């Protein structure tokens, strides 16, 4: 990799680190991490931001034990 490619890659990594995330998106992402598995239905987006999910479900998988 030459110097120019290295500089470009460093700039891309720096830009990634400096991304700004609205608190609503941050809350939504943290909520998604907390539920681990499930579904979010009817997600309302207003002005590009998540506002509410009307219904939240979790899937439960029943596995036959041998």
Helices and strands as residue ranges (DSSP letters): H 3-17, H 23-35, E 39-46, E 49-57
